[in-house]
Every structure is written in structure tokens, then in C-alpha cells.
Amino acid sequence: MSATGPDETGSARFPHLFRPLQIRGARLRNRIMSTGHDTVLPTDGTVNDALIAYHLDRARGGAGLIVTQVAGVHETARYTSHLLMATTDDCIPGYRRLAEALHAEGCTVFSQLFHPGREIMESADGLLAVAYAPSVVPNERFHVMPRAMSAGMVEAVIAGYAAAARRMWQAGLDGVEVVASHGYLTAQFLHPRVTLREDAWGGDAARRQRFLREVLRAVRAATHEGFVVGLRISAGEREDAGLTVEEALAACVALEAELDYVHVTTGSSATVGGAVHIAPPMAYTPGYVAPDAGAFRKALKVPVFVAGRINQPQEAEAILAAGRADVCGMTRALIADPEMPVKAARGAVDDIRACIGCNQACIGHFHKGLPVSCIQRPETGRELVYGRLTPAAVRKRVMVVGGGPAGMKAAVTAARRGHDVTLYEAAAQPGGQALLAQALPRRAEFGGIVTNLLREMELAQVRLRRGQRVDEALLAAERPDAVILATGAEPYVPEIPTDGEVALVTAWQVLRGEVKVGARVLVADWRCDWIGPGIAEALAGAGSVVTLAVNGLHPGEVLPLYVRDDMAARLHALGVTVRPYMRLFGTAGDTVYLQHTASGAAVEVEGIDTVVLCLGHRPVEGLSDVLERMGIETHLAGDCLAPRTAEEAVFEGLKAGCAV
């Protein structure tokens, strides 16, 4: 069906979600919003083909409103090396092409206008940038000591907001959203503990609100009567010295006459704990910001938008029906499945590829300076390469060996291209290591990747053979035209000197309930991913005294920042002892012997009953030689190629399905 509206099934199930909304001169066809988020797709500070293709997928998928990523309004706004800039008219052609493409699909489009103030992450040349803020108050997270803005610079930045808005209007966008969320510049001016000025831009609440008021008025004056001007603000920065809910709400009430809507989120970029809320991981309850948004909606007459882990249409419908918001930001849901709105509109909720909140390829890529993607949908951010599958020239009988994420994605992709596909899984339940990942504390949603891929296999008509191991005899009997090998990995257990007094067990054995773990446990974590901290959290929560020995700088070193920081907070709360720079050497009696990886010094931990080995994995690839000998076309994907993460597994499954 068309993305323009729901059928009767969608209307009945989601009556609030698919109700249009008029805001000044813009009409939203539904209440589903893709919020402004950095994609790292632009390469020169302007809108390019990759960014248009990315947003176009979500417009075609039925999103009502797309808010594009932040656009810098002043040269000092460059908080990363890859943001969009709206400081010259050179930006207009790219934005015009974007607006025309999204409008052709019936989607409304706004742009965020942005200045980070003291929240500077990086510069293009690696040198530390000069950060400008209302006052000389440091940022804790990035360790930035800003320079106070002069009165002249304040005026220049306000003019920059106005000029940027004019360019967006000239490009044909429907509106702009001024960013005052997460402790960025406009929020810093509102903040009584960050703005310590005594001139016209600081002091009491009214004077601290002046900067934002002047920005909004300048933006309005530079555009058109029908042009939408909104505000994004944190309903409390969730840190001890942060802007409070009450302070943020008071500012919105005072400035309401200047606004067409208020977009409520939470958290702050300024601290590690506050920044987790920029893209909250799966440990946070879906829709947890909605109660705060409800307070704003009750106090304001303009529409209120809300964002914060709203992953499913039923969650958004409940928020809207409860009167807590008028529009729901569902960014990561749309990253995982751009067609989520269309599927919900036709009542096909089971077909939606639900976001699992892993943060690995979306915000995780951003923090690495890489383009946005999704571990479940590697086509995201790669629309120009994988946006449309090429039908197979010759239909083949394809055997996929291994039912983990790599095998399932390969099977789905090959089947969608027109091949006859059968997947063989040796275990009773497909899913591979994802079934173990979901068993860890606060990680149950990770199992959604299995649920989603199984549904995709069903829709693609992939045959599934459970509990069947593939060997040479089966290959000879089935005579497939091609085989995709996705047999995964198993725990790596090296030779460890031990007298047997301390039990040595693997993380897999613990998660499967195959072993009894003692009262005093050491978790040996080589990979520095989610497994070691997850095991430590589970065992500490069950009552064991736990030491986490990390062969790295800190727990979760390779994880997305917000997942890592959330884990670190939980480990601290549970009293887990963390020892970084540790290499497991061996055991004797009740003592575990470690080695400091930097100094080489010996370290002893006494009184240990059990060591849980989280030392990585080794590939399971026994069929490779058989397939080569039989001369069967073979493609490898996932951990059998080299043990890594679900992201690589699914991406390689996509590539294998395209290559076969």
C-alpha cells in the first residue's frame, strides 16, 4: 500500500499514530518522526547523494516527519569533523535536492540548527579546538575548558541562526528545530550553574532565556509565516548539577509564544552519566521519557514531541493515547526498519524488524567517525550499494549451513534474489550466540535479532531444517549448486597452568547452566566486549563476590560508549572489583595468577573458587576442506570466517546472499 495512509487494520490498531497533524504551514501525515541524528554520511559539510538516499528510504517507508542532522550556524559550531554546515549559501542546493526528494514521497522535513558551545568532541585536523560558551565552566566528559563568548560573538551567533534558517527556508524545507537539548549552547545559556555572566546575557532566569528568545525571534524574522520553528530541549539533564526538569519547563513556558512545537528528550552531553541518554541502550525501559514529556504537554499549548527508546508502533500509540505527546521520535526503529510505518499502517506488526537497542552500528559508528548503519540491517547507510537487491540471473539451489545471524541473513538475502534456499541448523533452535547474549542481565532484547530474522526467513520462504548437522554424505545427497558456510565459532580455551583446585569454566557453560559457580569468582575478560562485564554482573547479582580481570584499559573497551558506561555504572553499584591491564596466567590452590600487560609484573588474586573464561572464540569451519574437494561454490560468512560480532556476521550474510 501507499505510505500516505493506513488501511482499516492500521487505523483501528493505531488511531492516534496515523492521525495527521498540522503545524503552522506543515502537515505531518502521521505522528512518526525520525529525529535529528548525525549520520557521518556527508563528506564535505553539505548534503550529498548518500544522505539523500538514507533519508529517502525512511520517507518511502512512511515516516511522517524527518528532522535532519544538526547544521552548524557559525564557524565555531564544528563539534565534529563531519557535521553539516549552514553558514554559506553553498548548502542550499543540497538541502533543496533533499527537500524535493522527501516531499515527493509525502514526507515533511525540518533541519536542526546547532551550536555545541563547550561540547566539542573533535576537530578536523586532530588539534584541540577552541570552544566558546557563555562562561568559563568546564565540560567533564570531553575535558574542555571553554572561552567565554564576548557580547559581540553572542550577537554574531544569533545572526548565524537566522541566516541558517533563511537558507533552509530558501531550500524548500518545512521548518527548523533549534537544538537546546543535551547541554548544547542554547541550553548552556539557560543553565544557572553554567552561565555565570553578569551582563545582559546572564543573571536571573529572564536574562538567561534572552539568548534563546533572540535566536527564535531572529529565525522567525528571517523566514516565512508558514515556516515551522521548533525547539528541542532536555527534560532534565540527569546529572547532579545539570539543568533540571523544572528549569527546562519554565523556559519553554516563558518562550512558548515564539515556538510552534517543543521536542522533549533527556540527558546531557557534558557528563558520562548524562550522555547515556543521548541514545539509551536496551537496559532502559522503552518510552521512559514519556512521563516528563507529559508534564510539558500539560503545561504548554503548542504540540509536544518526545524521543527516548520508542521502538515499536504500539509503544508510540500508547504514549499518544495517554496524552503525553503529539509526535513520537522513533529514530533507531527507523534505522532498523525504514518500512516500519508502512508495515504498522497495514497491520503487519509481526513483519517489523524491531530495534534491539544495541547501539553498535548506529551511535556506535558515529563515535568511531563511521557512517550510520544497523547490525540487523546493514543496508542502512549503504543505500547506494545495497538499497535494492539485484535479482539472480540463474536460480540456484542454495544450502546455508548454520543458523546464527550470518546464516539467517544470507538465507533471506539469497531467497529474496530468487534462489531456492534451505538453511540447516545443527541445534534445535536457530540463533547461535545471540541466544546466549539474551541470557545476560538487561540484554534480553538482543534475542530480538533472532525473532526478526526468523520472521524474515518465513516471509522469504526459506526452508529451515532444525537439528540437522551437515556432513559430506548430506552434501552428496542434496547436491546444492552453492553453499553458504555460516557455522559460527566455539569458546577459545588455551592451555592454562592449573592444579585443578580452582574450577575453570567458560562463559557459555555459565549461561547454559551447565556448571555451578562458586562464591568467589574471577572473570577473565580478553575480548573487552559485553561478555565479561555481563557475566560479572550476572554472578554479582546472584550473590558471588566477583573480580573482573580485563585484558584492556577498562571493561567494555570495544563497546559503544553508552553501552559501556551503563555497564560500568552497574558493575560499580554491584561492588564488582575491576582490574584492568590483566592477562590470565594460571592458577594454584585458591590463587589466580595474572600478569600486568603493560609492566609485566605478576599479580595474585587469592581466595577464588571459579575462573570464568571469556577469552574469545575460535572458528568452526570443518566443512571448508570438504566443500573445496567436492568443487561446490562456497561463500563464508560470520564467525566461521573469523570470530567477531553480530554486526560483521549479518553484513557478511548480506554480502554472501548477494554473491551467490
JOZI-V320216 format. One record per backbone hydrogen bond with DSSP energy under -1.0 kcal/mol. CO is the residue of the C=O (numbers start at 1). NH is the residue of the N-H. If there is no record, write none. Layout:
[[CO | NH] [CO | NH]]
//
This chain:
[[7 | 11] [8 | 12] [9 | 13] [10 | 14] [14 | 18] [16 | 19] [17 | 31] [21 | 28] [23 | 26] [26 | 23] [28 | 21] [31 | 328] [32 | 64] [32 | 65] [33 | 330] [34 | 67] [39 | 372] [45 | 85] [48 | 52] [49 | 53] [50 | 54] [51 | 55] [52 | 56] [53 | 57] [55 | 59] [56 | 60] [57 | 61] [58 | 63] [59 | 62] [61 | 342] [64 | 108] [65 | 34] [66 | 110] [68 | 112] [71 | 114] [72 | 86] [74 | 77] [77 | 79] [79 | 121] [79 | 122] [84 | 72] [88 | 91] [89 | 92] [91 | 95] [92 | 96] [93 | 97] [94 | 98] [95 | 99] [96 | 100] [97 | 101] [98 | 102] [99 | 103] [100 | 104] [102 | 105] [102 | 107] [103 | 106] [108 | 66] [109 | 174] [110 | 68] [111 | 177] [112 | 71] [113 | 179] [114 | 73] [115 | 185] [116 | 119] [118 | 120] [131 | 147] [133 | 149] [135 | 137] [144 | 139] [147 | 133] [150 | 154] [151 | 155] [152 | 156] [153 | 157] [154 | 158] [155 | 159] [156 | 160] [157 | 161] [158 | 162] [159 | 163] [160 | 164] [161 | 165] [162 | 166] [163 | 167] [164 | 168] [165 | 169] [166 | 170] [167 | 171] [168 | 173] [169 | 172] [174 | 228] [175 | 111] [176 | 230] [177 | 113] [178 | 232] [181 | 184] [182 | 269] [184 | 188] [185 | 189] [186 | 190] [187 | 191] [191 | 194] [191 | 195] [199 | 202] [204 | 208] [205 | 209] [209 | 213] [210 | 214] [211 | 215] [212 | 216] [213 | 217] [214 | 218] [215 | 219] [216 | 220] [217 | 221] [218 | 222] [220 | 223] [224 | 227] [226 | 25] [228 | 176] [229 | 260] [230 | 178] [231 | 263] [232 | 180] [233 | 265] [234 | 236] [236 | 267] [239 | 242] [243 | 237] [244 | 248] [245 | 249] [246 | 250] [247 | 251] [248 | 252] [249 | 253] [250 | 254] [251 | 255] [255 | 258] [256 | 259] [261 | 231] [262 | 305] [263 | 233] [264 | 307] [265 | 235] [270 | 141] [271 | 275] [274 | 277] [275 | 278] [281 | 284] [285 | 288] [287 | 290] [289 | 293] [290 | 294] [291 | 295] [292 | 296] [293 | 297] [294 | 298] [295 | 299] [296 | 300] [303 | 262] [304 | 326] [304 | 327] [305 | 264] [306 | 329] [309 | 287] [312 | 316] [313 | 317] [314 | 318] [315 | 319] [316 | 320] [317 | 321] [318 | 322] [319 | 324] [320 | 323] [327 | 306] [328 | 33] [330 | 334] [331 | 335] [332 | 336] [333 | 337] [337 | 340] [339 | 343] [340 | 344] [341 | 345] [342 | 346] [343 | 348] [344 | 347] [345 | 7] [345 | 10] [347 | 349] [348 | 351] [349 | 352] [352 | 354] [357 | 282] [359 | 364] [361 | 373] [362 | 366] [363 | 367] [365 | 368] [365 | 370] [366 | 369] [377 | 380] [379 | 382] [382 | 385] [382 | 386] [383 | 387] [396 | 420] [397 | 481] [397 | 482] [398 | 422] [399 | 484] [400 | 424] [401 | 486] [403 | 431] [404 | 408] [405 | 409] [406 | 410] [407 | 411] [408 | 412] [409 | 413] [410 | 414] [411 | 415] [412 | 416] [413 | 417] [414 | 419] [415 | 418] [417 | 392] [420 | 398] [421 | 463] [422 | 400] [423 | 465] [424 | 402] [425 | 468] [427 | 467] [431 | 434] [432 | 435] [433 | 437] [434 | 438] [436 | 439] [437 | 440] [440 | 443] [443 | 446] [444 | 447] [445 | 448] [446 | 449] [447 | 450] [447 | 451] [448 | 452] [449 | 453] [450 | 454] [451 | 455] [452 | 456] [453 | 457] [454 | 458] [455 | 459] [456 | 460] [457 | 462] [458 | 461] [463 | 423] [465 | 425] [471 | 475] [472 | 476] [473 | 477] [474 | 478] [475 | 479] [482 | 399] [483 | 635] [484 | 401] [485 | 637] [488 | 620] [490 | 618] [497 | 587] [503 | 611] [505 | 613] [506 | 510] [507 | 511] [508 | 512] [509 | 514] [510 | 513] [519 | 545] [520 | 609] [520 | 610] [521 | 547] [522 | 612] [523 | 549] [524 | 614] [525 | 551] [528 | 558] [530 | 534] [531 | 535] [532 | 536] [533 | 537] [534 | 538] [535 | 539] [536 | 540] [537 | 541] [538 | 542] [539 | 544] [540 | 543] [545 | 521] [546 | 577] [547 | 523] [548 | 579] [549 | 525] [550 | 552] [550 | 582] [552 | 581] [554 | 557] [556 | 559] [560 | 564] [561 | 565] [562 | 566] [563 | 567] [564 | 568] [565 | 569] [566 | 570] [567 | 571] [568 | 572] [569 | 573] [570 | 574] [571 | 576] [572 | 575] [577 | 548] [579 | 550] [581 | 597] [583 | 595] [586 | 593] [588 | 591] [590 | 608] [591 | 588] [592 | 605] [593 | 585] [593 | 586] [594 | 603] [595 | 583] [596 | 600] [601 | 596] [603 | 594] [605 | 592] [609 | 503] [610 | 522] [611 | 505] [612 | 524] [613 | 507] [614 | 526] [616 | 492] [618 | 490] [621 | 624] [623 | 627] [624 | 628] [625 | 629] [626 | 630] [627 | 632] [633 | 483] [635 | 485] [638 | 641] [638 | 642] [645 | 649] [646 | 650] [647 | 651] [648 | 652] [649 | 653] [650 | 654] [651 | 655] [652 | 656] [653 | 657] [654 | 658] [655 | 659] [656 | 660]]
//
